Amino acid sequence: MKQFNEGLLTALDGADTEEAVFAALLSATQALGFEHCAYGLRIAVPVSNPKVITLNNYPTRWQERYQEAGYLAVDPSVRHGVLTRRPLVWTDDVFAPVQDFWSEAREHGLRVGWAQSSLDGSGVGGMLTLSRSAELLTGLELEEKETEMRWLVQAAHLSLSRLMQPKFLVQPDNPLTPREIEVLKWSADGKTASEIGDILSIAVPTVNFHIKNVVLKLKAANKTAAVVRALMAGLLN
């Protein structure tokens, strides 16, 4: 395992693009005996319709079919990953509710698979899937490789979220001031302008002035949206 981890870390440390990171992940995937690697990253904003970004080396026709049929919405492995961080091994039982989907996936060489999701403190979620066209995933193989597979999940999330998340999260052109951050933190805790004024020993109009500035800097519609954007961007940490 040490050699596996060191080789992957070396490759990821030198990767400064999403493509380079995925190439390193795919190499590690193949070293573990799988043909295909897929990673999906769900950015937590906009909250009402989170942005989902995917990278994979699946057959092109399957990628097209998956998208045009809207399979993301019915994929049992994705649903599992949303509900729990426990690893999932593909089985006929898992895909029983979506027989057509499972049949098409197998026709495209996706017959044996393993997946695990991850979630970080900013609410950004991801899921790594390793798959191949043959050779059942036995209990013995899982026992021998699952530590590396789980480690790969975390490496994938840290590396890809580092590169991809900043593209979709608002970063203010002018940094928030310490006082603006302080006011926003108390707002995130549900405090009213009057309560924040009492806590910080400042006037209510001053509190509202800072909130207005934050809303403008974060290009948000209102205070609630500004709090969410600031949290997702790590500005309140």
VONUNU-547612 format. One record per residue (C-alpha): z negated, y negated, x; residue number from 0; residue in three letters. Coordinates in steps of 0.25 Angstrom, whole numbers, plus 5000, padded with zeros to 4 digits. Layout:
<dovexs>
<dovex><pz>Z</pz><py>Y</py><px>X</px><seq>NUM</seq><type>ALA</type></dovex>
...
</dovexs>
This chain:
<dovexs>
<dovex><pz>5000</pz><py>5000</py><px>5000</px><seq>0</seq><type>MET</type></dovex>
<dovex><pz>4997</pz><py>4990</py><px>5011</px><seq>1</seq><type>LYS</type></dovex>
<dovex><pz>5011</pz><py>4992</py><px>5017</px><seq>2</seq><type>GLN</type></dovex>
<dovex><pz>5017</pz><py>4989</py><px>5003</px><seq>3</seq><type>PHE</type></dovex>
<dovex><pz>5008</pz><py>4977</py><px>5000</px><seq>4</seq><type>ASN</type></dovex>
<dovex><pz>5011</pz><py>4971</py><px>5014</px><seq>5</seq><type>GLU</type></dovex>
<dovex><pz>5026</pz><py>4973</py><px>5012</px><seq>6</seq><type>GLY</type></dovex>
<dovex><pz>5026</pz><py>4967</py><px>4999</px><seq>7</seq><type>LEU</type></dovex>
<dovex><pz>5017</pz><py>4955</py><px>5003</px><seq>8</seq><type>LEU</type></dovex>
<dovex><pz>5026</pz><py>4952</py><px>5015</px><seq>9</seq><type>THR</type></dovex>
<dovex><pz>5038</pz><py>4952</py><px>5006</px><seq>10</seq><type>ALA</type></dovex>
<dovex><pz>5032</pz><py>4943</py><px>4995</px><seq>11</seq><type>LEU</type></dovex>
<dovex><pz>5026</pz><py>4933</py><px>5005</px><seq>12</seq><type>ASP</type></dovex>
<dovex><pz>5040</pz><py>4930</py><px>5010</px><seq>13</seq><type>GLY</type></dovex>
<dovex><pz>5046</pz><py>4929</py><px>4996</px><seq>14</seq><type>ALA</type></dovex>
<dovex><pz>5048</pz><py>4915</py><px>4991</px><seq>15</seq><type>ASP</type></dovex>
<dovex><pz>5057</pz><py>4918</py><px>4979</px><seq>16</seq><type>THR</type></dovex>
<dovex><pz>5056</pz><py>4927</py><px>4967</px><seq>17</seq><type>GLU</type></dovex>
<dovex><pz>5068</pz><py>4935</py><px>4971</px><seq>18</seq><type>GLU</type></dovex>
<dovex><pz>5061</pz><py>4938</py><px>4985</px><seq>19</seq><type>ALA</type></dovex>
<dovex><pz>5048</pz><py>4942</py><px>4978</px><seq>20</seq><type>VAL</type></dovex>
<dovex><pz>5055</pz><py>4951</py><px>4969</px><seq>21</seq><type>PHE</type></dovex>
<dovex><pz>5063</pz><py>4957</py><px>4980</px><seq>22</seq><type>ALA</type></dovex>
<dovex><pz>5049</pz><py>4960</py><px>4987</px><seq>23</seq><type>ALA</type></dovex>
<dovex><pz>5043</pz><py>4966</py><px>4974</px><seq>24</seq><type>LEU</type></dovex>
<dovex><pz>5056</pz><py>4975</py><px>4972</px><seq>25</seq><type>LEU</type></dovex>
<dovex><pz>5055</pz><py>4980</py><px>4986</px><seq>26</seq><type>SER</type></dovex>
<dovex><pz>5040</pz><py>4984</py><px>4983</px><seq>27</seq><type>ALA</type></dovex>
<dovex><pz>5044</pz><py>4990</py><px>4970</px><seq>28</seq><type>THR</type></dovex>
<dovex><pz>5054</pz><py>4999</py><px>4976</px><seq>29</seq><type>GLN</type></dovex>
<dovex><pz>5044</pz><py>5003</py><px>4987</px><seq>30</seq><type>ALA</type></dovex>
<dovex><pz>5036</pz><py>5008</py><px>4976</px><seq>31</seq><type>LEU</type></dovex>
<dovex><pz>5047</pz><py>5017</py><px>4971</px><seq>32</seq><type>GLY</type></dovex>
<dovex><pz>5052</pz><py>5008</py><px>4959</px><seq>33</seq><type>PHE</type></dovex>
<dovex><pz>5066</pz><py>5003</py><px>4957</px><seq>34</seq><type>GLU</type></dovex>
<dovex><pz>5064</pz><py>4991</py><px>4949</px><seq>35</seq><type>HIS</type></dovex>
<dovex><pz>5054</pz><py>4979</py><px>4949</px><seq>36</seq><type>CYS</type></dovex>
<dovex><pz>5052</pz><py>4969</py><px>4938</px><seq>37</seq><type>ALA</type></dovex>
<dovex><pz>5043</pz><py>4957</py><px>4937</px><seq>38</seq><type>TYR</type></dovex>
<dovex><pz>5040</pz><py>4948</py><px>4925</px><seq>39</seq><type>GLY</type></dovex>
<dovex><pz>5032</pz><py>4935</py><px>4927</px><seq>40</seq><type>LEU</type></dovex>
<dovex><pz>5027</pz><py>4928</py><px>4914</px><seq>41</seq><type>ARG</type></dovex>
<dovex><pz>5024</pz><py>4913</py><px>4916</px><seq>42</seq><type>ILE</type></dovex>
<dovex><pz>5013</pz><py>4909</py><px>4907</px><seq>43</seq><type>ALA</type></dovex>
<dovex><pz>5020</pz><py>4896</py><px>4902</px><seq>44</seq><type>VAL</type></dovex>
<dovex><pz>5025</pz><py>4892</py><px>4893</px><seq>45</seq><type>PRO</type></dovex>
<dovex><pz>5014</pz><py>4900</py><px>4886</px><seq>46</seq><type>VAL</type></dovex>
<dovex><pz>5022</pz><py>4901</py><px>4873</px><seq>47</seq><type>SER</type></dovex>
<dovex><pz>5034</pz><py>4908</py><px>4880</px><seq>48</seq><type>ASN</type></dovex>
<dovex><pz>5030</pz><py>4912</py><px>4894</px><seq>49</seq><type>PRO</type></dovex>
<dovex><pz>5041</pz><py>4913</py><px>4904</px><seq>50</seq><type>LYS</type></dovex>
<dovex><pz>5044</pz><py>4927</py><px>4909</px><seq>51</seq><type>VAL</type></dovex>
<dovex><pz>5052</pz><py>4929</py><px>4922</px><seq>52</seq><type>ILE</type></dovex>
<dovex><pz>5057</pz><py>4942</py><px>4927</px><seq>53</seq><type>THR</type></dovex>
<dovex><pz>5062</pz><py>4948</py><px>4940</px><seq>54</seq><type>LEU</type></dovex>
<dovex><pz>5067</pz><py>4962</py><px>4941</px><seq>55</seq><type>ASN</type></dovex>
<dovex><pz>5078</pz><py>4971</py><px>4947</px><seq>56</seq><type>ASN</type></dovex>
<dovex><pz>5081</pz><py>4979</py><px>4934</px><seq>57</seq><type>TYR</type></dovex>
<dovex><pz>5095</pz><py>4983</py><px>4932</px><seq>58</seq><type>PRO</type></dovex>
<dovex><pz>5102</pz><py>4970</py><px>4927</px><seq>59</seq><type>THR</type></dovex>
<dovex><pz>5107</pz><py>4976</py><px>4914</px><seq>60</seq><type>ARG</type></dovex>
<dovex><pz>5092</pz><py>4979</py><px>4910</px><seq>61</seq><type>TRP</type></dovex>
<dovex><pz>5088</pz><py>4965</py><px>4914</px><seq>62</seq><type>GLN</type></dovex>
<dovex><pz>5098</pz><py>4960</py><px>4904</px><seq>63</seq><type>GLU</type></dovex>
<dovex><pz>5095</pz><py>4970</py><px>4893</px><seq>64</seq><type>ARG</type></dovex>
<dovex><pz>5080</pz><py>4967</py><px>4895</px><seq>65</seq><type>TYR</type></dovex>
<dovex><pz>5082</pz><py>4952</py><px>4893</px><seq>66</seq><type>GLN</type></dovex>
<dovex><pz>5092</pz><py>4953</py><px>4882</px><seq>67</seq><type>GLU</type></dovex>
<dovex><pz>5084</pz><py>4963</py><px>4873</px><seq>68</seq><type>ALA</type></dovex>
<dovex><pz>5071</pz><py>4955</py><px>4875</px><seq>69</seq><type>GLY</type></dovex>
<dovex><pz>5064</pz><py>4967</py><px>4881</px><seq>70</seq><type>TYR</type></dovex>
<dovex><pz>5054</pz><py>4959</py><px>4887</px><seq>71</seq><type>LEU</type></dovex>
<dovex><pz>5047</pz><py>4957</py><px>4873</px><seq>72</seq><type>ALA</type></dovex>
<dovex><pz>5046</pz><py>4972</py><px>4871</px><seq>73</seq><type>VAL</type></dovex>
<dovex><pz>5045</pz><py>4978</py><px>4885</px><seq>74</seq><type>ASP</type></dovex>
<dovex><pz>5032</pz><py>4986</py><px>4884</px><seq>75</seq><type>PRO</type></dovex>
<dovex><pz>5029</pz><py>4984</py><px>4899</px><seq>76</seq><type>SER</type></dovex>
<dovex><pz>5029</pz><py>4969</py><px>4897</px><seq>77</seq><type>VAL</type></dovex>
<dovex><pz>5020</pz><py>4970</py><px>4885</px><seq>78</seq><type>ARG</type></dovex>
<dovex><pz>5010</pz><py>4979</py><px>4893</px><seq>79</seq><type>HIS</type></dovex>
<dovex><pz>5010</pz><py>4969</py><px>4905</px><seq>80</seq><type>GLY</type></dovex>
<dovex><pz>5006</pz><py>4958</py><px>4895</px><seq>81</seq><type>VAL</type></dovex>
<dovex><pz>4995</pz><py>4965</py><px>4890</px><seq>82</seq><type>LEU</type></dovex>
<dovex><pz>4989</pz><py>4972</py><px>4902</px><seq>83</seq><type>THR</type></dovex>
<dovex><pz>4989</pz><py>4972</py><px>4917</px><seq>84</seq><type>ARG</type></dovex>
<dovex><pz>4989</pz><py>4987</py><px>4918</px><seq>85</seq><type>ARG</type></dovex>
<dovex><pz>5001</pz><py>4994</py><px>4924</px><seq>86</seq><type>PRO</type></dovex>
<dovex><pz>5011</pz><py>5000</py><px>4915</px><seq>87</seq><type>LEU</type></dovex>
<dovex><pz>5019</pz><py>5013</py><px>4918</px><seq>88</seq><type>VAL</type></dovex>
<dovex><pz>5032</pz><py>5014</py><px>4910</px><seq>89</seq><type>TRP</type></dovex>
<dovex><pz>5032</pz><py>5026</py><px>4900</px><seq>90</seq><type>THR</type></dovex>
<dovex><pz>5039</pz><py>5030</py><px>4887</px><seq>91</seq><type>ASP</type></dovex>
<dovex><pz>5027</pz><py>5027</py><px>4879</px><seq>92</seq><type>ASP</type></dovex>
<dovex><pz>5026</pz><py>5012</py><px>4885</px><seq>93</seq><type>VAL</type></dovex>
<dovex><pz>5041</pz><py>5010</py><px>4880</px><seq>94</seq><type>PHE</type></dovex>
<dovex><pz>5040</pz><py>5018</py><px>4867</px><seq>95</seq><type>ALA</type></dovex>
<dovex><pz>5040</pz><py>5005</py><px>4858</px><seq>96</seq><type>PRO</type></dovex>
<dovex><pz>5053</pz><py>5000</py><px>4865</px><seq>97</seq><type>VAL</type></dovex>
<dovex><pz>5062</pz><py>5013</py><px>4866</px><seq>98</seq><type>GLN</type></dovex>
<dovex><pz>5075</pz><py>5005</py><px>4867</px><seq>99</seq><type>ASP</type></dovex>
<dovex><pz>5069</pz><py>4996</py><px>4878</px><seq>100</seq><type>PHE</type></dovex>
<dovex><pz>5064</pz><py>5008</py><px>4886</px><seq>101</seq><type>TRP</type></dovex>
<dovex><pz>5077</pz><py>5016</py><px>4885</px><seq>102</seq><type>SER</type></dovex>
<dovex><pz>5085</pz><py>5004</py><px>4890</px><seq>103</seq><type>GLU</type></dovex>
<dovex><pz>5076</pz><py>5002</py><px>4901</px><seq>104</seq><type>ALA</type></dovex>
<dovex><pz>5077</pz><py>5017</py><px>4906</px><seq>105</seq><type>ARG</type></dovex>
<dovex><pz>5092</pz><py>5016</py><px>4905</px><seq>106</seq><type>GLU</type></dovex>
<dovex><pz>5092</pz><py>5005</py><px>4915</px><seq>107</seq><type>HIS</type></dovex>
<dovex><pz>5083</pz><py>5013</py><px>4925</px><seq>108</seq><type>GLY</type></dovex>
<dovex><pz>5069</pz><py>5008</py><px>4921</px><seq>109</seq><type>LEU</type></dovex>
<dovex><pz>5062</pz><py>5021</py><px>4918</px><seq>110</seq><type>ARG</type></dovex>
<dovex><pz>5049</pz><py>5021</py><px>4926</px><seq>111</seq><type>VAL</type></dovex>
<dovex><pz>5041</pz><py>5008</py><px>4927</px><seq>112</seq><type>GLY</type></dovex>
<dovex><pz>5027</pz><py>5002</py><px>4930</px><seq>113</seq><type>TRP</type></dovex>
<dovex><pz>5023</pz><py>4988</py><px>4927</px><seq>114</seq><type>ALA</type></dovex>
<dovex><pz>5011</pz><py>4979</py><px>4928</px><seq>115</seq><type>GLN</type></dovex>
<dovex><pz>5008</pz><py>4965</py><px>4924</px><seq>116</seq><type>SER</type></dovex>
<dovex><pz>5000</pz><py>4954</py><px>4931</px><seq>117</seq><type>SER</type></dovex>
<dovex><pz>4994</pz><py>4941</py><px>4926</px><seq>118</seq><type>LEU</type></dovex>
<dovex><pz>4989</pz><py>4929</py><px>4935</px><seq>119</seq><type>ASP</type></dovex>
<dovex><pz>4979</pz><py>4918</py><px>4932</px><seq>120</seq><type>GLY</type></dovex>
<dovex><pz>4990</pz><py>4908</py><px>4928</px><seq>121</seq><type>SER</type></dovex>
<dovex><pz>4994</pz><py>4917</py><px>4916</px><seq>122</seq><type>GLY</type></dovex>
<dovex><pz>5007</pz><py>4922</py><px>4923</px><seq>123</seq><type>VAL</type></dovex>
<dovex><pz>5010</pz><py>4936</py><px>4920</px><seq>124</seq><type>GLY</type></dovex>
<dovex><pz>5019</pz><py>4946</py><px>4927</px><seq>125</seq><type>GLY</type></dovex>
<dovex><pz>5023</pz><py>4961</py><px>4927</px><seq>126</seq><type>MET</type></dovex>
<dovex><pz>5029</pz><py>4969</py><px>4937</px><seq>127</seq><type>LEU</type></dovex>
<dovex><pz>5037</pz><py>4982</py><px>4933</px><seq>128</seq><type>THR</type></dovex>
<dovex><pz>5042</pz><py>4993</py><px>4943</px><seq>129</seq><type>LEU</type></dovex>
<dovex><pz>5052</pz><py>5003</py><px>4938</px><seq>130</seq><type>SER</type></dovex>
<dovex><pz>5062</pz><py>5013</py><px>4942</px><seq>131</seq><type>ARG</type></dovex>
<dovex><pz>5072</pz><py>5022</py><px>4935</px><seq>132</seq><type>SER</type></dovex>
<dovex><pz>5066</pz><py>5036</py><px>4939</px><seq>133</seq><type>ALA</type></dovex>
<dovex><pz>5054</pz><py>5044</py><px>4944</px><seq>134</seq><type>GLU</type></dovex>
<dovex><pz>5042</pz><py>5043</py><px>4935</px><seq>135</seq><type>LEU</type></dovex>
<dovex><pz>5030</pz><py>5035</py><px>4939</px><seq>136</seq><type>LEU</type></dovex>
<dovex><pz>5020</pz><py>5045</py><px>4941</px><seq>137</seq><type>THR</type></dovex>
<dovex><pz>5005</pz><py>5044</py><px>4942</px><seq>138</seq><type>GLY</type></dovex>
<dovex><pz>5005</pz><py>5047</py><px>4956</px><seq>139</seq><type>LEU</type></dovex>
<dovex><pz>5015</pz><py>5037</py><px>4960</px><seq>140</seq><type>GLU</type></dovex>
<dovex><pz>5007</pz><py>5026</py><px>4952</px><seq>141</seq><type>LEU</type></dovex>
<dovex><pz>4994</pz><py>5030</py><px>4959</px><seq>142</seq><type>GLU</type></dovex>
<dovex><pz>5001</pz><py>5028</py><px>4973</px><seq>143</seq><type>GLU</type></dovex>
<dovex><pz>5009</pz><py>5015</py><px>4969</px><seq>144</seq><type>LYS</type></dovex>
<dovex><pz>5002</pz><py>5008</py><px>4958</px><seq>145</seq><type>GLU</type></dovex>
<dovex><pz>4993</pz><py>5000</py><px>4968</px><seq>146</seq><type>THR</type></dovex>
<dovex><pz>5006</pz><py>4994</py><px>4975</px><seq>147</seq><type>GLU</type></dovex>
<dovex><pz>5012</pz><py>4992</py><px>4961</px><seq>148</seq><type>MET</type></dovex>
<dovex><pz>5000</pz><py>4984</py><px>4956</px><seq>149</seq><type>ARG</type></dovex>
<dovex><pz>5000</pz><py>4976</py><px>4969</px><seq>150</seq><type>TRP</type></dovex>
<dovex><pz>5015</pz><py>4973</py><px>4967</px><seq>151</seq><type>LEU</type></dovex>
<dovex><pz>5012</pz><py>4968</py><px>4953</px><seq>152</seq><type>VAL</type></dovex>
<dovex><pz>5003</pz><py>4957</py><px>4959</px><seq>153</seq><type>GLN</type></dovex>
<dovex><pz>5012</pz><py>4954</py><px>4970</px><seq>154</seq><type>ALA</type></dovex>
<dovex><pz>5023</pz><py>4952</py><px>4961</px><seq>155</seq><type>ALA</type></dovex>
<dovex><pz>5015</pz><py>4943</py><px>4952</px><seq>156</seq><type>HIS</type></dovex>
<dovex><pz>5010</pz><py>4934</py><px>4963</px><seq>157</seq><type>LEU</type></dovex>
<dovex><pz>5023</pz><py>4932</py><px>4970</px><seq>158</seq><type>SER</type></dovex>
<dovex><pz>5032</pz><py>4930</py><px>4958</px><seq>159</seq><type>LEU</type></dovex>
<dovex><pz>5023</pz><py>4921</py><px>4950</px><seq>160</seq><type>SER</type></dovex>
<dovex><pz>5021</pz><py>4913</py><px>4963</px><seq>161</seq><type>ARG</type></dovex>
<dovex><pz>5036</pz><py>4910</py><px>4963</px><seq>162</seq><type>LEU</type></dovex>
<dovex><pz>5039</pz><py>4910</py><px>4949</px><seq>163</seq><type>MET</type></dovex>
<dovex><pz>5028</pz><py>4903</py><px>4942</px><seq>164</seq><type>GLN</type></dovex>
<dovex><pz>5029</pz><py>4889</py><px>4948</px><seq>165</seq><type>PRO</type></dovex>
<dovex><pz>5044</pz><py>4889</py><px>4942</px><seq>166</seq><type>LYS</type></dovex>
<dovex><pz>5038</pz><py>4889</py><px>4928</px><seq>167</seq><type>PHE</type></dovex>
<dovex><pz>5025</pz><py>4882</py><px>4928</px><seq>168</seq><type>LEU</type></dovex>
<dovex><pz>5024</pz><py>4867</py><px>4928</px><seq>169</seq><type>VAL</type></dovex>
<dovex><pz>5019</pz><py>4860</py><px>4940</px><seq>170</seq><type>GLN</type></dovex>
<dovex><pz>5016</pz><py>4845</py><px>4938</px><seq>171</seq><type>PRO</type></dovex>
<dovex><pz>5024</pz><py>4836</py><px>4947</px><seq>172</seq><type>ASP</type></dovex>
<dovex><pz>5012</pz><py>4828</py><px>4949</px><seq>173</seq><type>ASN</type></dovex>
<dovex><pz>4999</pz><py>4837</py><px>4952</px><seq>174</seq><type>PRO</type></dovex>
<dovex><pz>4988</pz><py>4837</py><px>4942</px><seq>175</seq><type>LEU</type></dovex>
<dovex><pz>4976</pz><py>4828</py><px>4947</px><seq>176</seq><type>THR</type></dovex>
<dovex><pz>4962</pz><py>4835</py><px>4948</px><seq>177</seq><type>PRO</type></dovex>
<dovex><pz>4957</pz><py>4827</py><px>4936</px><seq>178</seq><type>ARG</type></dovex>
<dovex><pz>4969</pz><py>4832</py><px>4928</px><seq>179</seq><type>GLU</type></dovex>
<dovex><pz>4967</pz><py>4846</py><px>4932</px><seq>180</seq><type>ILE</type></dovex>
<dovex><pz>4952</pz><py>4845</py><px>4928</px><seq>181</seq><type>GLU</type></dovex>
<dovex><pz>4956</pz><py>4839</py><px>4915</px><seq>182</seq><type>VAL</type></dovex>
<dovex><pz>4966</pz><py>4850</py><px>4912</px><seq>183</seq><type>LEU</type></dovex>
<dovex><pz>4956</pz><py>4861</py><px>4916</px><seq>184</seq><type>LYS</type></dovex>
<dovex><pz>4946</pz><py>4856</py><px>4906</px><seq>185</seq><type>TRP</type></dovex>
<dovex><pz>4957</pz><py>4855</py><px>4896</px><seq>186</seq><type>SER</type></dovex>
<dovex><pz>4961</pz><py>4870</py><px>4899</px><seq>187</seq><type>ALA</type></dovex>
<dovex><pz>4946</pz><py>4873</py><px>4896</px><seq>188</seq><type>ASP</type></dovex>
<dovex><pz>4948</pz><py>4867</py><px>4882</px><seq>189</seq><type>GLY</type></dovex>
<dovex><pz>4940</pz><py>4854</py><px>4884</px><seq>190</seq><type>LYS</type></dovex>
<dovex><pz>4944</pz><py>4842</py><px>4876</px><seq>191</seq><type>THR</type></dovex>
<dovex><pz>4947</pz><py>4828</py><px>4882</px><seq>192</seq><type>ALA</type></dovex>
<dovex><pz>4934</pz><py>4824</py><px>4878</px><seq>193</seq><type>SER</type></dovex>
<dovex><pz>4927</pz><py>4836</py><px>4884</px><seq>194</seq><type>GLU</type></dovex>
<dovex><pz>4935</pz><py>4834</py><px>4897</px><seq>195</seq><type>ILE</type></dovex>
<dovex><pz>4931</pz><py>4820</py><px>4898</px><seq>196</seq><type>GLY</type></dovex>
<dovex><pz>4916</pz><py>4823</py><px>4897</px><seq>197</seq><type>ASP</type></dovex>
<dovex><pz>4917</pz><py>4834</py><px>4907</px><seq>198</seq><type>ILE</type></dovex>
<dovex><pz>4925</pz><py>4825</py><px>4917</px><seq>199</seq><type>LEU</type></dovex>
<dovex><pz>4918</pz><py>4812</py><px>4914</px><seq>200</seq><type>SER</type></dovex>
<dovex><pz>4931</pz><py>4805</py><px>4910</px><seq>201</seq><type>ILE</type></dovex>
<dovex><pz>4936</pz><py>4798</py><px>4898</px><seq>202</seq><type>ALA</type></dovex>
<dovex><pz>4944</pz><py>4806</py><px>4887</px><seq>203</seq><type>VAL</type></dovex>
<dovex><pz>4956</pz><py>4797</py><px>4889</px><seq>204</seq><type>PRO</type></dovex>
<dovex><pz>4956</pz><py>4800</py><px>4904</px><seq>205</seq><type>THR</type></dovex>
<dovex><pz>4956</pz><py>4815</py><px>4901</px><seq>206</seq><type>VAL</type></dovex>
<dovex><pz>4968</pz><py>4813</py><px>4892</px><seq>207</seq><type>ASN</type></dovex>
<dovex><pz>4975</pz><py>4805</py><px>4902</px><seq>208</seq><type>PHE</type></dovex>
<dovex><pz>4973</pz><py>4817</py><px>4912</px><seq>209</seq><type>HIS</type></dovex>
<dovex><pz>4978</pz><py>4827</py><px>4902</px><seq>210</seq><type>ILE</type></dovex>
<dovex><pz>4990</pz><py>4818</py><px>4899</px><seq>211</seq><type>LYS</type></dovex>
<dovex><pz>4994</pz><py>4818</py><px>4913</px><seq>212</seq><type>ASN</type></dovex>
<dovex><pz>4993</pz><py>4833</py><px>4915</px><seq>213</seq><type>VAL</type></dovex>
<dovex><pz>5001</pz><py>4835</py><px>4902</px><seq>214</seq><type>VAL</type></dovex>
<dovex><pz>5012</pz><py>4826</py><px>4909</px><seq>215</seq><type>LEU</type></dovex>
<dovex><pz>5011</pz><py>4832</py><px>4922</px><seq>216</seq><type>LYS</type></dovex>
<dovex><pz>5012</pz><py>4846</py><px>4917</px><seq>217</seq><type>LEU</type></dovex>
<dovex><pz>5023</pz><py>4842</py><px>4907</px><seq>218</seq><type>LYS</type></dovex>
<dovex><pz>5015</pz><py>4849</py><px>4896</px><seq>219</seq><type>ALA</type></dovex>
<dovex><pz>5016</pz><py>4846</py><px>4881</px><seq>220</seq><type>ALA</type></dovex>
<dovex><pz>5001</pz><py>4844</py><px>4880</px><seq>221</seq><type>ASN</type></dovex>
<dovex><pz>4987</pz><py>4847</py><px>4886</px><seq>222</seq><type>LYS</type></dovex>
<dovex><pz>4987</pz><py>4862</py><px>4882</px><seq>223</seq><type>THR</type></dovex>
<dovex><pz>5001</pz><py>4864</py><px>4889</px><seq>224</seq><type>ALA</type></dovex>
<dovex><pz>4996</pz><py>4857</py><px>4901</px><seq>225</seq><type>ALA</type></dovex>
<dovex><pz>4984</pz><py>4865</py><px>4902</px><seq>226</seq><type>VAL</type></dovex>
<dovex><pz>4993</pz><py>4878</py><px>4901</px><seq>227</seq><type>VAL</type></dovex>
<dovex><pz>5003</pz><py>4873</py><px>4911</px><seq>228</seq><type>ARG</type></dovex>
<dovex><pz>4992</pz><py>4869</py><px>4921</px><seq>229</seq><type>ALA</type></dovex>
<dovex><pz>4985</pz><py>4882</py><px>4920</px><seq>230</seq><type>LEU</type></dovex>
<dovex><pz>4998</pz><py>4890</py><px>4922</px><seq>231</seq><type>MET</type></dovex>
<dovex><pz>5002</pz><py>4882</py><px>4934</px><seq>232</seq><type>ALA</type></dovex>
<dovex><pz>4988</pz><py>4884</py><px>4940</px><seq>233</seq><type>GLY</type></dovex>
<dovex><pz>4985</pz><py>4869</py><px>4940</px><seq>234</seq><type>LEU</type></dovex>
<dovex><pz>4971</pz><py>4871</py><px>4935</px><seq>235</seq><type>LEU</type></dovex>
<dovex><pz>4967</pz><py>4882</py><px>4945</px><seq>236</seq><type>ASN</type></dovex>
</dovexs>
